[in-house]
């Protein structure tokens, strides 16, 4: 059995990653790039990179193809475009980037450290209403808040 972290670690040698501070300049160089946020809709609504699109990881594969209820035409047509995949920490996006490569995407890159790193670099995030999110509020949002039942049981 493999853990989530092992799955992520195994896919990293097979994908490209981009640091948050490089994304800013990459956007200026390539305004036609697609920023794909694969978090859940409630996460995206709370805060995201301006002009990114939201396709949750759970429907990514069908969203990348024609003829499905989840089809996102902009994403299907982006196989030859630069696509930056983002999530909260860079783990889901790494797995998604590998899957998209399997599906024929030529230039897909995962944002290393995800939106946490983007916020740490003090880059803007917006709500679904287009309101800029305060950096401290975003920092609090991205801080892990495990409930007791989510923690590994201790040996007795």
C-alpha positions in Angstrom: 0.0 0.0 0.0 1.2 3.5 -0.8 0.5 6.6 1.1 -0.7 9.9 -0.5 2.8 11.4 0.1 4.5 8.4 -1.6 2.2 8.8 -4.7 3.1 12.5 -4.9 6.8 11.8 -4.5 6.8 9.2 -7.2 5.1 11.5 -9.7 7.5 14.5 -9.2 10.3 13.2 -11.4 7.8 12.9 -14.3 6.4 16.4 -14.2 7.5 20.0 -14.4 7.0 22.3 -11.4 7.1 26.1 -11.2 7.8 28.2 -8.1 5.2 30.9 -7.3 7.7 33.7 -7.9 8.3 32.4 -11.4 4.6 32.2 -12.2 4.3 36.0 -12.0 6.9 36.5 -14.7 5.6 33.5 -16.7 2.2 35.2 -16.9 3.7 38.4 -18.3 5.6 36.3 -20.9 2.7 34.2 -21.9 -0.7 35.9 -21.4 -2.4 33.0 -23.2 -1.5 30.5 -20.6 -4.2 28.7 -18.7 -4.2 28.6 -14.9 -6.2 25.6 -13.8 -7.2 25.5 -10.2 -8.2 21.9 -9.3 -9.4 22.5 -5.8 -13.0 22.0 -4.8 -15.5 24.7 -5.8 -15.9 25.9 -2.2 -12.1 26.4 -2.0 -12.0 28.2 -5.3 -14.9 30.5 -4.3 -13.1 31.5 -1.1 -9.9 32.5 -2.9 -8.1 31.9 -6.2 -5.6 33.4 -8.6 -7.4 36.0 -10.8 -8.4 34.7 -14.2 -7.9 31.0 -13.3 -10.5 28.5 -14.1 -11.8 25.9 -11.6 -12.1 22.2 -12.5 -12.1 20.0 -9.4 -9.7 17.1 -9.4 -12.6 14.6 -9.1 -13.8 15.5 -12.6 -10.6 16.5 -14.3 -10.3 13.6 -16.7 -13.8 14.0 -18.1 -13.5 17.8 -18.1 -10.5 17.4 -20.5 -12.6 15.5 -23.1 -15.5 16.4 -25.4 -18.9 14.8 -24.9 -19.1 14.7 -21.1 -21.3 16.6 -18.7 -18.1 17.9 -17.1 -16.5 19.0 -20.4 -14.8 22.4 -20.1 -14.1 23.5 -23.7 -11.4 25.9 -22.7 -9.6 23.1 -21.0 -10.1 20.6 -23.9 -8.7 23.1 -26.3 -5.6 23.8 -24.2 -3.7 20.6 -25.1 -1.0 22.7 -26.9 -1.1 25.7 -24.5 0.9 26.2 -21.4 -1.3 25.0 -18.5 -0.3 25.8 -14.9 -2.1 23.5 -12.5 -2.7 24.8 -8.9 -4.1 23.5 -5.7 -3.6 24.4 -2.0 -0.1 22.9 -1.4 1.1 21.6 -4.8 0.3 17.9 -4.1 -3.0 17.5 -5.9 -1.7 19.6 -8.7 1.4 17.4 -9.1 -0.9 14.3 -9.5 -3.2 16.1 -11.8 -0.3 17.4 -14.0 0.9 13.8 -14.5 -2.6 12.7 -15.4 -3.0 15.5 -17.9 0.4 14.5 -19.5 -1.0 11.0 -19.9 -4.0 12.5 -21.7 -1.8 14.4 -24.2 -1.3 17.8 -22.7 2.1 19.0 -24.0 3.0 21.8 -21.6 1.4 21.2 -18.2 3.2 22.4 -15.1 2.3 22.1 -11.4 2.7 25.2 -9.1 5.1 24.0 -6.5 3.9 24.9 -2.9 0.5 25.7 -4.4 -1.6 28.7 -3.3 0.0 28.6 0.1 3.3 29.4 -1.6 1.6 32.0 -3.8 0.2 33.7 -0.7 3.6 33.4 1.1 5.1 35.3 -1.9 2.4 37.9 -1.3 0.8 37.5 -4.6 -2.9 38.5 -4.9 -5.8 36.1 -4.5 -9.4 37.1 -5.2 -12.8 35.8 -4.1 -15.5 34.6 -6.5 -16.8 38.2 -6.3 -13.4 39.5 -7.5 -12.5 41.0 -4.1 -8.9 40.9 -3.2 -8.2 38.7 -0.2 -6.1 40.0 2.7 -2.7 38.1 3.0 -3.2 37.4 6.7 -6.7 36.1 6.1 -5.4 33.9 3.3 -2.6 32.7 5.5 -5.1 31.7 8.2 -7.3 30.0 5.5 -4.3 27.9 4.3 -3.2 26.8 7.8 -4.0 23.2 8.4 -6.7 22.7 11.1 -7.0 19.0 11.8 -9.8 17.8 14.0 -8.9 15.2 16.7 -10.4 12.3 14.7 -8.2 13.2 11.7 -5.0 12.6 13.6 -3.1 9.3 13.7 -4.0 7.3 16.7 -1.3 7.1 19.4 0.0 3.8 20.5 -1.2 2.9 24.0 
